[in-house]
Amino acid sequence: MKEKPSIHLAQSEGRGFVINQNRSFGRNTSQRSQTKRRKEYLIQGLSKLEGLSIELSKVKKAATIGYDSLFHMCSALSNRVSEINKLLVESGIADR
């Protein structure tokens, strides 16, 4: 059975995390079966991907808020410029 890409990504992320963690603590995992190691990689990887997903959601929300604010600000500025132009025309200053 072929693995889904998302499972492979999670295992890959988890593998890096587990290897670095084991190096930091001086652990040797060669005694564990491949199935147990892959399961540990998957669990750790899913945890890391969940954190990444949360952070990306926050970035998306901030970008949306930023875009909405910019859009409304541009609209308000455009209205103000139109009002100023109208006042200049009415006062005769615009003809000079």
C-alpha positions as CSV (number, residue, x, y, z in Angstrom):
1,M,0.0,0.0,0.0
2,K,1.4,3.4,-1.0
3,E,1.6,6.1,1.7
4,K,-0.1,9.4,1.2
5,P,2.2,12.4,0.8
6,S,0.9,14.1,4.0
7,I,1.8,11.0,6.0
8,H,5.3,11.0,4.4
9,L,5.7,14.7,5.2
10,A,4.6,14.1,8.8
11,Q,7.0,11.2,9.3
12,S,9.8,13.2,7.7
13,E,9.3,16.2,10.0
14,G,9.0,13.8,13.0
15,R,12.1,11.9,12.0
16,G,14.2,15.1,12.1
17,F,12.8,16.1,15.4
18,V,13.3,12.7,17.0
19,I,16.8,12.3,15.7
20,N,17.8,15.8,17.0
21,Q,16.1,15.1,20.3
22,N,17.9,11.7,20.7
23,R,21.3,13.3,19.9
24,S,20.6,16.0,22.5
25,F,19.9,13.4,25.1
26,G,22.5,10.8,23.9
27,R,19.9,8.1,23.3
28,N,20.4,5.2,20.9
29,T,17.2,4.1,19.1
30,S,18.7,1.3,17.0
31,Q,17.1,-1.3,19.2
32,R,13.6,-0.2,18.3
33,S,11.8,-1.8,15.5
34,Q,11.3,0.1,12.3
35,T,7.5,0.1,12.8
36,K,7.8,1.7,16.3
37,R,10.3,4.3,15.0
38,R,7.9,5.2,12.1
39,K,5.0,5.5,14.5
40,E,7.0,7.8,16.8
41,Y,8.1,9.8,13.7
42,L,4.5,10.1,12.6
43,I,3.3,11.2,16.0
44,Q,6.0,13.9,16.4
45,G,5.6,15.0,12.8
46,L,1.8,15.5,13.2
47,S,2.4,17.6,16.3
48,K,4.9,19.8,14.4
49,L,2.6,20.1,11.4
50,E,-0.3,21.0,13.7
51,G,1.7,23.9,15.1
52,L,2.7,25.0,11.6
53,S,-1.0,24.9,10.5
54,I,-2.0,27.1,13.4
55,E,0.8,29.6,12.7
56,L,-0.2,29.7,9.0
57,S,-3.8,30.3,9.9
58,K,-2.8,33.3,12.1
59,V,-0.7,34.7,9.2
60,K,-3.7,34.3,6.8
61,K,-6.0,36.1,9.2
62,A,-3.5,38.9,9.7
63,A,-3.0,39.3,6.0
64,T,-6.8,39.4,5.4
65,I,-7.2,42.0,8.1
66,G,-4.3,44.0,6.6
67,Y,-5.9,43.9,3.1
68,D,-9.3,44.9,4.4
69,S,-7.8,47.8,6.3
70,L,-5.8,48.9,3.3
71,F,-8.8,48.7,1.0
72,H,-11.0,50.8,3.4
73,M,-8.2,53.3,4.0
74,C,-7.7,53.8,0.2
75,S,-11.4,54.3,-0.3
76,A,-11.6,56.8,2.5
77,L,-8.5,58.7,1.2
78,S,-10.1,58.7,-2.3
79,N,-13.3,60.2,-0.9
80,R,-11.3,62.9,1.0
81,V,-9.3,63.9,-2.1
82,S,-12.6,64.2,-4.0
83,E,-14.0,66.5,-1.3
84,I,-10.8,68.6,-1.4
85,N,-10.9,68.9,-5.2
86,K,-14.6,69.9,-5.0
87,L,-13.8,72.6,-2.4
88,L,-10.9,73.9,-4.5
89,V,-13.1,74.2,-7.5
90,E,-15.9,75.9,-5.6
91,S,-13.5,78.4,-4.1
92,G,-11.9,79.2,-7.4
93,I,-8.4,78.2,-6.2
94,A,-8.3,75.3,-8.7
95,D,-8.5,77.7,-11.7
96,R,-5.3,79.5,-10.9
